[in-house]
Structure formats: C-alpha cells, structure tokens
C-alpha cells in the first residue's frame, strides 16, 4: 500500500452493523433509545456526513428500523444492505455485503461501526485513517482500555477478495480474519473516551445515567 496523507484519498464508505442477536441485552439493541433517538440513528447522524455511502446491515431489523426513520428515506447516500448469507457468519456477513457494494464506489476504505457503540465522535475517523496509512496497514482497529474493538475499525476494500472464500469455508471469527492481515491498533486518547459499548442492560443504564447527569450539569 502506498503511504498517503488522509487528505489525499477519497472519503471512505461506512457500515453500521445493526442486525446482531443481542443475546446479552435480551432485546434488540438497534431499537434502544438515548434522548428519544435510536442508537442506529445516532450512528447515522455521526457517520453520514463523513462518508460517500453509508451501508446499514440490519438483517431481521431492517423493516422496524426503516419505519422509525422515514426522514432518512430520501438520502441516496444511505443504503440498506441485503445480507445474502442471512447473518450466518455473524458481523462478517454484513462486512462482506458492504464490500460487495463498494465495487460501485470510489471509496478505498470501509469504516465499520456497530450500532451499540455510542459516542464515537468526529475525531475517531481521522485517527483511524492516520494510523492505518502511517502503518501501511490493511486494517486499523480501535482499542479501549487495551482491548480490541473489532467492530470499530477501518479496512481496505481490497480485503473482500480474501473475506469471500474465508466465509465460504465456514469461518466467522472477526478477530481471526483481521489477524490474517496487517492490522494496527488505535488507542483512543483521553479526548475520545466518551465512547460506550452497550452489551448488557447494565451498560445501557449506565449510559442513560451519564446522559442524565450531563443534561443536569
């Protein structure tokens, strides 16, 4: 990969993963709300201005989410994906669907975010881009408190040619697939530590309490 400055490459495409099983939460995380707005809508508002196209992989949640957000219906940058693997390979099914769509895009990179990541702000994408390019890497993955967050990442679109046979062979581990390629870790600075990964009811309540405290202060 030729080392480039982030300002000299086209904006990436984006992908929101919103079709998970939400087992630990006990209900669909995609429909959880903060200040009356679904987590998916928060992500759309954050990512849409920064990408060429924004794909949403929602599987069984597609109809429910689209009915909640009719005001996004006319935005041609927003594309609801059809997962031809029916989520059989977990999040990588959605990644593959997005990479397939990117054949028709001028974007070189795909910015991935799961719907349950709240507070990923405008500073995260430039940080991912800078680290990936400086490291001459294929994938830049966020780490929080030393732990990799594989569904918060930026990856080179050429990886689709490797992901397709990987999935066809029955593999589904995001970590294992990432580590087949050159990956760099991106640690969030103190200025970006307001990110929440919402997996359980306790995580969700903690986020709501934080938002309440912020509004009261």
C-alpha positions in Angstrom: 0.0 0.0 0.0 1.4 3.4 -1.0 1.7 5.7 2.0 -0.6 8.7 1.5 -1.9 11.6 3.5 -5.6 11.2 4.7 -6.5 14.4 2.9 -5.3 13.0 -0.4 -7.7 10.0 -0.5 -11.4 9.9 -1.2 -13.7 9.7 1.8 -14.5 6.2 2.9 -17.7 4.3 2.7 -19.3 3.5 6.1 -21.1 0.4 7.5 -23.3 0.3 10.6 -23.8 -3.3 11.9 -27.3 -3.4 13.4 -28.5 -7.0 12.9 -27.0 -8.9 15.8 -28.8 -11.2 18.1 -28.4 -9.0 21.2 -28.3 -12.1 23.4 -26.8 -10.4 26.4 -29.1 -7.4 26.2 -32.2 -9.6 26.0 -33.8 -7.4 23.3 -32.7 -5.8 20.1 -30.0 -3.2 20.8 -30.7 -1.4 17.5 -34.0 -0.1 18.8 -32.7 1.1 22.2 -33.0 4.9 22.5 -31.0 7.7 24.1 -32.8 11.0 24.4 -35.6 9.5 22.3 -33.4 8.6 19.4 -32.4 5.1 18.5 -28.7 4.0 18.7 -28.7 3.4 15.0 -30.0 7.0 14.3 -27.2 8.4 16.5 -24.7 6.5 14.4 -26.2 7.6 11.1 -26.1 11.3 12.1 -22.5 10.9 13.1 -21.2 8.9 10.1 -23.3 10.1 7.2 -21.6 13.5 6.7 -18.1 11.8 6.7 -18.6 9.0 4.1 -19.5 8.6 0.4 -22.1 5.9 1.1 -23.4 4.6 4.4 -24.5 1.0 4.4 -26.7 -0.5 7.1 -26.7 -4.2 7.7 -29.8 -4.9 9.9 -31.0 -8.3 8.8 -34.3 -9.0 10.6 -34.4 -5.5 12.0 -34.5 -3.7 8.6 -38.2 -3.0 8.4 -38.5 -2.0 12.0 -35.6 0.5 11.7 -36.7 2.0 8.4 -40.2 2.6 9.8 -38.6 4.5 12.7 -36.5 6.7 10.5 -38.7 7.8 7.4 -36.8 11.1 7.3 -33.7 9.3 6.0 -35.6 7.6 3.2 -34.7 10.1 0.5 -31.0 10.3 1.3 -29.3 8.5 -1.6 -26.1 8.1 0.4 -27.9 5.7 2.8 -28.1 2.1 1.6 -29.8 -0.8 3.4 -28.0 -4.0 2.6 -29.4 -7.3 1.7 -27.3 -9.9 3.5 -27.4 -12.9 1.1 -25.7 -15.0 3.9 -28.6 -14.2 6.2 -26.2 -13.3 9.0 -25.0 -16.9 9.1 -21.4 -15.7 9.6 -22.1 -13.0 12.2 -20.8 -9.5 11.6 -18.6 -10.6 8.8 -21.7 -11.3 6.7 -22.5 -7.6 6.8 -18.9 -6.6 6.1 -18.9 -8.8 3.0 -22.2 -7.3 1.8 -20.8 -3.8 2.2 -17.5 -4.7 0.4 -19.5 -6.2 -2.4 -21.5 -2.9 -2.8 -18.2 -1.0 -2.8 -17.4 -2.3 -6.3 -19.6 0.6 -7.4 -17.9 3.2 -5.2 -14.7 5.3 -5.5 -14.0 4.8 -1.8 -10.9 2.8 -0.9 -11.7 2.2 2.7 -14.7 0.9 4.7 -15.4 2.5 8.1 -17.1 0.0 10.3 -19.1 0.7 13.5 -21.6 -1.4 15.4 -24.9 0.1 16.4 -24.2 -0.5 20.1 -21.2 1.9 20.1 -22.4 5.2 21.4 -20.3 8.4 21.5 -18.0 7.6 18.6 -17.4 11.2 17.6 -16.0 13.0 14.5 -12.4 12.6 15.8 -12.3 8.9 15.5 -12.3 8.5 11.7 -9.3 10.8 11.1 -7.5 8.9 13.9 -8.2 5.6 12.2 -7.1 6.9 8.8 -3.9 8.4 10.0 -2.8 5.3 11.9 -3.7 2.9 9.1 -1.8 5.0 6.5 1.2 5.6 8.7 1.4 1.9 9.5 0.9 0.9 5.8 -1.7 -1.5 7.1 -4.8 -3.2 5.8 -6.9 -2.7 9.0 -7.0 -0.1 11.8 -8.9 -1.3 14.8 -9.9 0.7 17.9 -8.8 -0.4 21.3 -10.3 0.8 24.5 -8.5 0.1 27.8 -6.2 -2.2 25.9 -9.0 -4.4 24.5 -9.6 -4.6 20.7 -13.0 -3.4 19.5 -13.2 -5.3 16.2 -16.5 -3.7 15.2 -14.9 -0.3 15.4 -12.5 -0.3 12.5 -11.3 1.0 9.1 -10.3 -1.5 6.5 -9.0 -1.6 2.9 -11.7 -2.6 0.4 -9.4 -5.0 -1.4 -9.8 -7.4 1.5 -13.1 -8.5 0.1 -11.3 -10.9 -2.2 -10.0 -12.7 0.9 -13.1 -12.5 3.0 -15.4 -14.2 0.5 -13.5 -17.6 0.5 -12.9 -17.2 4.3 -16.7 -17.1 4.8 -17.4 -19.8 2.2 -15.1 -22.1 4.2 -17.3 -21.7 7.2 -15.2 -19.3 9.2 -16.9 -16.4 11.1 -14.4 -15.1 13.7 -13.7 -11.4 13.2 -10.5 -11.5 15.2 -9.1 -14.4 13.3 -9.8 -12.8 10.0 -8.4 -9.5 11.0 -5.2 -11.2 12.1 -4.7 -12.8 8.7 -3.8 -9.3 7.5 -1.6 -6.4 8.6 -3.6 -4.7 11.4 -2.7 -1.7 13.6 -4.3 -0.9 16.9 -5.7 2.6 17.5 -5.9 3.6 21.2 -8.5 6.3 22.0 -7.0 9.4 23.6 -8.5 11.0 26.6 -10.4 13.4 24.4 -12.3 10.4 22.8 -13.0 8.4 25.9 -16.8 9.2 25.9 -17.5 6.0 23.9 -19.8 3.3 25.3 -20.0 -0.3 24.1 -23.5 -1.3 25.1 -23.8 -5.1 25.5 -25.9 -5.6 28.7 -28.9 -3.9 30.4 -26.3 -2.6 33.0 -24.3 -1.0 30.2 -27.4 0.7 28.9 -28.5 2.0 32.3 -25.0 3.4 32.9 -25.2 5.3 29.6 -28.6 6.7 30.4 -27.4 7.8 33.8 -24.4 9.5 32.3 -26.6 11.3 29.8 -28.9 12.5 32.6 -26.0 13.8 34.6 -24.7 15.7 31.6 -28.1 17.3 30.9 -28.4 18.3 34.6 -24.9 19.9 34.7 
